[in-house]
C-alpha cells in the first residue's frame, strides 16, 4: 500500500480532500499538523502527527521578542530551543518512508519544508496552490525568491484555477501540472439539495464579511447602504464577519444581521446560502473562492471580485453572475447590486446555468475520481 504524507493546516478544505481519499484501498494516509495546533476532525484510520513540538531547554527571556520582531535571527537559533518543522519532517520521512509528500499552501506549508525536500530529491512532492499563494506574494522580492526555490523542487502542481498554473510557469515551474481541481474538493450536491429554496422564495442578500489583508467587505456594506430604498423586502446577512465589520454596522445603525468568524458551522452556512438570492464576495486577492463555488452549488446569484481573472474562469460577467472589476469602487459595486435586483430573468437563467456547471465541474463524485487518479498516476510512474 502506497503511503501519502499530507502537510497542511486544519481547514474544512483539507478535511474534504482527505474524505475523497479515505475509502481508497490503495493509499495509507498520514497528516502532518505543520503548525502544531492539534488533532483534526478526520477518520480515525488516518494517522495524525500532532503535538510534535517539544522544548529542548527552558524558555529564555526575550525569546518571544526575537520570534516576533527578529524572525530571521530567531529561525537560525530556534533548533537550540525546540523541535523544528525541518527536524520533525525528516523524522517522519525516515520513520514512515512516504511515497508522496503533498503540501497544501505555499507560505506556511511549503516554504518550511523545502530544505528537507531538497535533501530527498527522489521523494515525490506535490504542491496544491490555493488562494493567494502565488498571485499576491509573487510581487514581493523576498517571497518571489522563496516561491521560485520551492517551484524548482516541486515535482507536481495542482491548482484551484488556471491562472495560478500560468503564474507558476512564469516563475520557473518545470514539473508536471496535474490540472485544476476545486480547493474544496467537490460537493455532495444531493445532500445540499434539501436546503435550496425556490429562487422566487428567497429574500436574503448574503455578504462574505472578511475585512483584512485581502478582504474588502466594508466596501460591499457601504455599497448596500446606498441602496436602502431598493432593498425593501430583503434581509442583508453578513457571515464570517471580522470585528471591524461588525463595529461598522453597529456604529452606523445599519439593519444588517452579522455572524462573526466562528458563529456558523459549514452546514449552517450552506443552509443560509440556500435561502439567499444574491451572494457577494469582495477581495483584492484570492484564487477560486470556495464561497463562490458554494453559492453556485446552492443556486445563489454570485457577485464576486475577479483578482487576476481567476473568477472569470467560472463566471461569465452578466450571464451566470457579475464580476467586480475594482474591489475598492463602491459606486460600481452598488450598480452591480442594483442591476441584479432589477433583472429577475437574469437571476433565474443564471440559476439554471450554474446548476449544470455544478453537476459537471463541482460534484463530489467527479472530483473524487480526479483526486484518486492524481495520486495513482504519480505512483504508477
Secondary structure, 3 states (H helix, E strand, C coil): CEEEEEEECCCHHHHHHHHHHHCCCCEEEEEEECCCCCCCCCCCCCEEECCCCCECCCCCCCHHHHHHHCHHHHHHHHHHHECCHHHHHHHHHHHHCCCEEEEECCCCCCHHHHHHHHHCCCCEEEEEECCCCCCCHHHCHHHHHHHHHHHHHCCEEEECCHHHHHHHHHCCCCCEEEEECCCCCCECHHHHHHHCCCHHHCCEEEEECCECCCEEHHHHHHHHHCCCCCCCCCEEEEEEECHHHHHHHHHCCCCCEEEECCCCCHHHHHHHHCCEEEEEECECCCCCCHHHHHHHHCCCEEEEECHHHCHHHCCCECCCEEEECCCCCHHHHHHHHHHHHHCHHHHHHHHHHHHHHHHHHHEHHHHHHHHHHHHHHHHCC
